[in-house]
Amino acid sequence: MIKENLNEVQKNISAALSASSRKAEDLTLIAVSKTKPVEMIKEAYDLGIRDFGENRVQEIMDKYPLLPRDIRWHLIGHLQTNKVKYIIDKVCMIHSVDSYKLAEEISRQGQKHDLVMDILIEVNVAGEESKFGVKPDDAAALCEEISRLPNIHIRGLMTVAPYVEDEEENRPVFCALRQLSVDIGGKNIDNVDMECLSMGMSGDYRVAIEEGATFVRVGTNIFGHREYNRVEG
Ligand SMILES: *Cc1c(COP(=O)(O)O)cnc(C)c1O
């Protein structure tokens, strides 16, 4: 099942890339494996996937020792400051930084482990109450503040778009995130790069790619639906 799903997703990705005259190297598919067992991750790994996304610290800690070392783990969910220490040496990128306090702790833990952590600033573009992320108007100031921390490197922006029936409805959201990244990039802030845009999930990754996504985070369309009443890992 994973094989067929992955083929389908990769076919759609190729189509969206060529529709927008973009190169395959400019996009990374992150397979979102939250709630899914290591056997399924191994299956996707054997099909060539190396980038996996998780949104809970505990799940990364459980899965990490059981899977190959060359997996690149992306933390895509809300991160509590007191849990940074558990994943600082396990993930390649934290997509969900939306406060200075969190960034400060990431930098502090990075210093301890002698590493510089790549992060994205999560922006709540659509202004949904239920969502994490900084307001678009506050993003540039937060980048500037975080840029002065030594062991952290801002690589771009991330957003979780609203749930919609028709993915076209999210095009303005993706377009706005890209425009924001161009604006912030134009400020030439030291230690802030804006080359990454993490946007697009199962329901809307095609449109996100057309609007410039460099990471798409696809779970359901690769691994199937999730059951939240059961804690796996
Ligand atoms: C769960 C999750 C995804 C993947 O969602 P699907 O709709 O299953 O593709 C992407 N991004 C974040 C932040 C998530 O929490």
The ligand as a MOL file (V3000), in Angstrom:
LIG
                    3D

  0  0  0     0  0            999 V3000
M  V30 BEGIN CTAB
M  V30 COUNTS 15 15 0 0 0
M  V30 BEGIN ATOM
M  V30 1 C 0.0370 15.7770 10.6220 0
M  V30 2 C 0.7450 16.9010 9.9830 0
M  V30 3 C 1.0010 16.9080 8.5930 0
M  V30 4 C 0.5390 15.8200 7.6540 0
M  V30 5 O -0.8500 15.8620 7.4860 0
M  V30 6 P -1.6040 14.9660 6.4000 0
M  V30 7 O -2.8420 15.7080 6.1260 0
M  V30 8 O -1.8130 13.6370 7.0150 0
M  V30 9 O -0.7170 14.8800 5.1950 0
M  V30 10 C 1.7010 17.9850 8.0820 0
M  V30 11 N 2.1320 18.9960 8.8710 0
M  V30 12 C 1.9080 19.0140 10.1940 0
M  V30 13 C 2.4110 20.1650 11.0030 0
M  V30 14 C 1.2140 17.9790 10.7940 0
M  V30 15 O 0.9860 18.0100 12.1190 0
M  V30 END ATOM
M  V30 BEGIN BOND
M  V30 1 1 1 2
M  V30 2 1 2 3
M  V30 3 2 2 14
M  V30 4 1 3 4
M  V30 5 2 3 10
M  V30 6 1 4 5
M  V30 7 1 5 6
M  V30 8 2 6 7
M  V30 9 1 6 8
M  V30 10 1 6 9
M  V30 11 1 10 11
M  V30 12 2 11 12
M  V30 13 1 12 13
M  V30 14 1 12 14
M  V30 15 1 14 15
M  V30 END BOND
M  V30 END CTAB
M  END
